[in-house]
Amino acid sequence: MAYLDDTKPLKLGDIARLRASGEKIAMLTCYDASFAAMFDQCGVDAILVGDSLGNVVQGHTTTLPVKLDHMIYHTECVFRGMRHAFLVTDMPFGSYQESREQAMRNAAQLLAVGAQMVKIEGGAYMADTVRFLVERGVPVCAHIGLTPQAVHQLGGYRVQGKGDAAAATLKADALALEQAGAAMMVIEMTPSDVAADITRSLKTCATIGIGAGPTCNGQVLVLHDMIGVSPGKRPRFVRNFIPGTGTVEGAVKAYVAAVKDGSFPAGEHGY
């Protein structure tokens, strides 16, 4: 990485410096120590212990069955294996929606086992919770667009932000979450032009795209999708990096390089 010392653990300020420098942030999901160690060697900037483990590890059709204890366990595993990347952990469904105090109690448990930031799904209605956490020392990554924990309310895994009214709502959500203190924001399955407008409008918050076009400050993929071992239909925004590299390590390095040089995502990966 051109702007960071890759011999030291990354901190929140380093993520801000990557954003400010224009260097893309390469993030992948991870669920165990062995892959975490590999990611460090391959130059991954940020690791997300995602509740996607419900799909790719536990075999569920949604992320809804994932419990806080599962996220604590997998965060502990990942933290033991890594030395450099910035560590973000999902707060699972039901662990933060009830109240700000509930969110704080559960976020504290994740930070205690190694997470440097927690990720919560939802728009402007979550701004008060974000502010409450940030004011108490918990860095927050917001998540807008397609929010998988709301899959039943959304009627499936559908592109969000289509049309002027929906796009304006997403932009208002993003601004409210940044103003509340979110330092990072995942934008999922959103038209590329809408994600680009949101990214331009934010002053400090780093946007991380997944099916949101190439102009976000960084990209994230689920590890199993990136190496072509996920069951079922592959989402449009996914690219399998194994072909042409031959090994998982080669695929991770190719992914990082493609994010950094802007060749991933390409036009066919967006909406």
ChimeraX attribute file (.defattr): number of C-alpha atoms within 10 A of each C-alpha:
attribute: neighborCount
match mode: 1-to-1
recipient: residues
	/A:1	13
	/A:2	8
	/A:3	11
	/A:4	14
	/A:5	11
	/A:6	16
	/A:7	9
	/A:8	10
	/A:9	16
	/A:10	19
	/A:11	15
	/A:12	14
	/A:13	10
	/A:14	16
	/A:15	22
	/A:16	15
	/A:17	15
	/A:18	20
	/A:19	20
	/A:20	15
	/A:21	11
	/A:22	12
	/A:23	19
	/A:24	28
	/A:25	24
	/A:26	23
	/A:27	28
	/A:28	23
	/A:29	26
	/A:30	27
	/A:31	25
	/A:32	19
	/A:33	18
	/A:34	14
	/A:35	19
	/A:36	27
	/A:37	18
	/A:38	17
	/A:39	27
	/A:40	21
	/A:41	17
	/A:42	18
	/A:43	19
	/A:44	23
	/A:45	26
	/A:46	25
	/A:47	26
	/A:48	27
	/A:49	30
	/A:50	23
	/A:51	29
	/A:52	26
	/A:53	22
	/A:54	19
	/A:55	18
	/A:56	20
	/A:57	12
	/A:58	12
	/A:59	12
	/A:60	14
	/A:61	11
	/A:62	18
	/A:63	22
	/A:64	19
	/A:65	17
	/A:66	20
	/A:67	16
	/A:68	19
	/A:69	13
	/A:70	15
	/A:71	22
	/A:72	23
	/A:73	14
	/A:74	21
	/A:75	28
	/A:76	21
	/A:77	21
	/A:78	25
	/A:79	22
	/A:80	16
	/A:81	17
	/A:82	22
	/A:83	18
	/A:84	23
	/A:85	25
	/A:86	23
	/A:87	28
	/A:88	26
	/A:89	28
	/A:90	27
	/A:91	25
	/A:92	26
	/A:93	19
	/A:94	15
	/A:95	18
	/A:96	20
	/A:97	17
	/A:98	9
	/A:99	11
	/A:100	16
	/A:101	14
	/A:102	15
	/A:103	20
	/A:104	20
	/A:105	13
	/A:106	19
	/A:107	26
	/A:108	17
	/A:109	15
	/A:110	24
	/A:111	20
	/A:112	13
	/A:113	17
	/A:114	18
	/A:115	26
	/A:116	18
	/A:117	25
	/A:118	24
	/A:119	24
	/A:120	27
	/A:121	23
	/A:122	20
	/A:123	21
	/A:124	20
	/A:125	11
	/A:126	19
	/A:127	22
	/A:128	16
	/A:129	23
	/A:130	28
	/A:131	20
	/A:132	17
	/A:133	24
	/A:134	18
	/A:135	12
	/A:136	10
	/A:137	11
	/A:138	21
	/A:139	24
	/A:140	28
	/A:141	26
	/A:142	29
	/A:143	26
	/A:144	24
	/A:145	29
	/A:146	24
	/A:147	21
	/A:148	23
	/A:149	19
	/A:150	17
	/A:151	15
	/A:152	11
	/A:153	9
	/A:154	14
	/A:155	8
	/A:156	11
	/A:157	14
	/A:158	15
	/A:159	16
	/A:160	22
	/A:161	23
	/A:162	14
	/A:163	10
	/A:164	9
	/A:165	10
	/A:166	14
	/A:167	21
	/A:168	16
	/A:169	14
	/A:170	23
	/A:171	24
	/A:172	15
	/A:173	23
	/A:174	30
	/A:175	20
	/A:176	19
	/A:177	31
	/A:178	25
	/A:179	17
	/A:180	21
	/A:181	23
	/A:182	28
	/A:183	22
	/A:184	28
	/A:185	26
	/A:186	26
	/A:187	30
	/A:188	24
	/A:189	27
	/A:190	26
	/A:191	21
	/A:192	21
	/A:193	17
	/A:194	24
	/A:195	28
	/A:196	19
	/A:197	15
	/A:198	22
	/A:199	23
	/A:200	13
	/A:201	13
	/A:202	16
	/A:203	11
	/A:204	17
	/A:205	25
	/A:206	26
	/A:207	30
	/A:208	30
	/A:209	31
	/A:210	25
	/A:211	28
	/A:212	29
	/A:213	28
	/A:214	25
	/A:215	21
	/A:216	25
	/A:217	24
	/A:218	27
	/A:219	29
	/A:220	24
	/A:221	22
	/A:222	20
	/A:223	23
	/A:224	19
	/A:225	19
	/A:226	21
	/A:227	21
	/A:228	15
	/A:229	13
	/A:230	15
	/A:231	11
	/A:232	6
	/A:233	6
	/A:234	13
	/A:235	12
	/A:236	12
	/A:237	22
	/A:238	21
	/A:239	20
	/A:240	16
	/A:241	21
	/A:242	19
	/A:243	12
	/A:244	10
	/A:245	13
	/A:246	10
	/A:247	13
	/A:248	16
	/A:249	17
	/A:250	16
	/A:251	20
	/A:252	24
	/A:253	19
	/A:254	18
	/A:255	29
	/A:256	24
	/A:257	18
	/A:258	17
	/A:259	21
	/A:260	18
	/A:261	10
	/A:262	16
	/A:263	12
	/A:264	21
	/A:265	22
	/A:266	13
	/A:267	12
	/A:268	13
	/A:269	19
	/A:270	19
	/A:271	18
